[in-house]
Amino acid sequence: MPPKPGIRDKKLYFLITGDELKELQRYTWLMSEAFGLDSRISNYKGKRPIGFYSWDLDCLLGLEYTLKDEREYPDKNTDGYRNLERLLSRLREEYDKNFGRTRMRQRSYK
């Protein structure tokens, strides 16, 4: 059963468009355990901001490990790598500001 937002749960909104969105949508299959997050991102068109609760952002920030995977990104200079890195950096910054330091320490991906 998905977590039900409480009265004090904060939702953060992000506009994700273009190549960042395309790169994020490549990895929706990794979000299948995130209570509908995968379908929300798959169906998202980037026209309006999309809202995420802290548990959604926890799942999205887990994609940092994808950046380290040599099979996914053997070349760290590709546009796809840079787009996902930029998006995750934005998400992490807002997460840290609103919910405290991320559990996953900020790391260099290279």
C-alpha distance (Angstrom), angle and dihedral (degrees) to the residues before:
residue distance angle dihedral
M1 . . .
P2 3.82 . .
P3 3.78 118.7 .
K4 3.75 110.6 -95.9
P5 3.79 114.2 -133.8
G6 3.76 113.0 -114.9
I7 3.76 126.8 -143.7
R8 3.81 91.6 -95.1
D9 3.81 97.2 43.4
K10 3.76 110.4 116.9
K11 3.78 123.2 -142.3
L12 3.79 118.3 -152.7
Y13 3.78 121.0 -155.8
F14 3.79 126.1 -143.5
L15 3.76 132.9 -179.9
I16 3.78 106.6 -141.6
T17 3.78 114.9 -177.8
G18 3.77 144.9 157.3
D19 3.77 119.7 0.1
E20 3.82 93.8 -3.2
L21 3.80 89.8 58.1
K22 3.79 93.1 44.6
E23 3.80 91.3 51.8
L24 3.82 92.6 46.6
Q25 3.80 91.2 50.1
R26 3.82 89.9 56.0
Y27 3.81 88.0 69.3
T28 3.80 103.1 44.4
W29 3.81 88.8 111.7
L30 3.82 87.3 69.6
M31 3.81 89.8 59.9
S32 3.80 97.8 58.4
E33 3.81 92.2 115.9
A34 3.80 93.0 51.6
F35 3.81 99.0 91.3
G36 3.79 101.7 -105.0
L37 3.79 98.1 -30.2
D38 3.79 89.7 118.4
S39 3.81 93.7 56.7
R40 3.81 92.9 42.2
I41 3.79 90.6 55.6
S42 3.82 93.6 41.3
N43 3.80 90.5 53.4
Y44 3.81 95.4 40.8
K45 3.81 112.8 111.7
G46 3.81 99.9 -172.2
K47 3.81 94.6 -118.0
R48 3.81 97.0 116.6
P49 3.79 132.3 19.9
I50 3.80 115.2 -82.9
G51 3.80 119.5 -138.8
F52 3.78 125.0 -131.2
Y53 3.79 130.9 -174.3
S54 3.80 120.7 -147.3
W55 3.82 92.2 -93.4
D56 3.82 90.3 53.0
L57 3.79 90.1 51.9
D58 3.82 90.7 47.9
C59 3.79 88.0 58.9
L60 3.81 94.0 44.8
L61 3.78 92.8 48.5
G62 3.78 87.5 54.7
L63 3.80 85.6 72.7
E64 3.81 86.5 77.9
Y65 3.78 85.9 86.7
T66 3.80 89.3 59.9
L67 3.79 89.0 61.8
K68 3.79 89.6 58.0
D69 3.78 93.9 49.4
E70 3.80 108.5 105.7
R71 3.81 90.2 -157.8
E72 3.81 92.1 58.2
Y73 3.78 97.5 38.6
P74 3.80 112.1 17.0
D75 3.81 88.2 160.4
K76 3.81 113.5 51.1
N77 3.81 90.8 -165.1
T78 3.80 97.1 68.1
D79 3.79 121.8 116.0
G80 3.81 90.8 -120.5
Y81 3.78 92.2 55.9
R82 3.80 92.7 47.6
N83 3.81 92.6 46.7
L84 3.80 93.5 52.3
E85 3.80 91.6 42.7
R86 3.82 91.0 52.0
L87 3.81 92.6 47.8
L88 3.81 93.7 48.1
S89 3.79 89.7 48.3
R90 3.82 90.5 55.3
L91 3.80 92.1 46.8
R92 3.81 92.5 47.3
E93 3.80 92.4 49.2
E94 3.81 92.8 53.2
Y95 3.80 92.0 42.5
D96 3.80 90.8 53.2
K97 3.81 92.5 47.4
N98 3.78 94.4 49.0
F99 3.79 106.5 29.8
G100 3.79 104.3 22.4
R101 3.77 130.9 -104.0
T102 3.81 114.5 -18.1
R103 3.76 116.4 -108.1
M104 3.75 88.8 -126.4
R105 3.78 107.2 67.9
Q106 3.76 115.5 -126.0
R107 3.77 106.3 -95.8
S108 3.72 137.9 -177.0
Y109 3.79 107.6 -107.5
K110 3.78 94.8 -151.5
